[in-house]
Amino acid sequence: MPRLLESHIAVVTGSGSGIGRAIALGYAREGARLVLLDINEKAAAEAAREIGDAGGKAESFALDVTRREDCVAVAKQVADKVGPVSILVNNAGIARRNGMTGAAEAVIKDWEDVIAINLTGVFNVTHAFLATLRAARGRIVNIGSIQSFVHVRTPSSPAYTAAKHGVLGFTRALAAELGKDGVRVNAIGPGFIETPLNAAARANNPELAKTFVAHTPLGRAGTAEDIVGPAIFLASDLSSFVTGSIVMADGGYRTI
Ligand SMILES: NC(=O)c1ccc[n+]([C@@H]2O[C@H](COP(=O)([O-])OP(=O)(O)OC[C@H]3O[C@@H](n4cnc5c(N)ncnc54)[C@H](O)[C@@H]3O)[C@@H](O)[C@H]2O)c1
């Protein structure tokens, strides 16, 4: 059986860890050549090595998605060294769990960091790869959240909810604009997924996971692997008439 992403070159941001790493490995299993981008150069290189060891093709590059000029430079390096990109997964992200009422300095720093990485970072990388994605009639997959729709009862920052709402808005706007070019733009809304992103929060506050799971019809936390199927679906021809959508992979969190 032909693999679903054969002959594609796929860029995944934040692919040194968690969901991004799982998506990169999953895309490689489906035949894509991977470009792994992460601020953590070593982690991205390790993931690329793992793909190579399994018989896949992968290159890694260091990138801080908040640095717009660096995004443009990496897009050029990728074009020169790897080839034309046809899939972009905007996954890099951070979480902060402080509300608005803490010390002003901390609240402002959370806002600036989260918006810069989780929202402006998505814009920066998309803009840098836009010409090649249009030429390839490519696919963009943005990682949203249940917080693309709602805030949560567990500790989280307004910045994170605002950024993830923004990611969904950006997804819809881009889908509307790029549809005529054959570029499809969709999002995935993961629920509570056990990754290094929330490892400290889970360790320090065991009630956090319990609160999420109690609100989740499937009755468990997710794994990074739970996001891989939706990510393959949205990048492949299986979703040829799907654009501007968000696929929730949240165990049903938003149904109750
Ligand atoms: N884990 C969850 O429960 C959950 C739920 C919903 C959405 N998400 C989203 O999924 C995405 C991935 O999260 P994860 O849980 O896999 O986290 P993670 O911490 O395991 O991985 C995030 C990766 O992004 C990289 N990164 C951070 N800042 C960066 C920057 N400025 N430039 C480039 N790379 C950067 C990190 O080095 C890391 O490798 C994020 O956008 C997150 O908001 C996660």
The ligand as an ORCA input file, in Angstrom:
! r2SCAN-3c Opt
* xyz 0 1
  N       0.409     19.002     26.064
  C      -0.825     19.444     26.028
  O      -1.666     19.101     26.893
  C      -1.266     20.354     24.919
  C      -2.649     20.589     24.771
  C      -3.075     21.442     23.766
  C      -2.171     22.036     22.917
  N      -0.836     21.782     23.101
  C       0.070     22.454     22.182
  O       0.861     21.502     21.522
  C       2.083     22.096     21.144
  C       3.234     21.197     21.564
  O       3.192     21.047     22.966
  P       3.857     19.808     23.734
  O       2.898     19.426     24.802
  O       4.330     18.797     22.787
  O       5.071     20.589     24.452
  P       6.614     20.229     24.637
  O       7.103     21.171     25.673
  O       6.798     18.761     24.851
  O       7.251     20.604     23.209
  C       7.279     21.926     22.752
  C       8.495     22.096     21.875
  O       8.500     23.444     21.385
  C       9.816     23.940     21.471
  N       9.814     25.402     21.583
  C       9.471     26.160     22.643
  N       9.668     27.455     22.374
  C      10.146     27.525     21.105
  C      10.543     28.589     20.262
  N      10.521     29.869     20.679
  N      10.971     28.296     19.014
  C      11.040     27.014     18.584
  N      10.698     25.964     19.343
  C      10.244     26.221     20.590
  C      10.411     23.290     22.719
  O      11.831     23.307     22.699
  C       9.827     21.883     22.611
  O      10.669     21.015     21.880
  C       2.103     23.487     21.773
  O       1.703     24.443     20.804
  C       1.067     23.378     22.861
  O       0.496     24.629     23.178
  C      -0.366     20.954     24.061
*
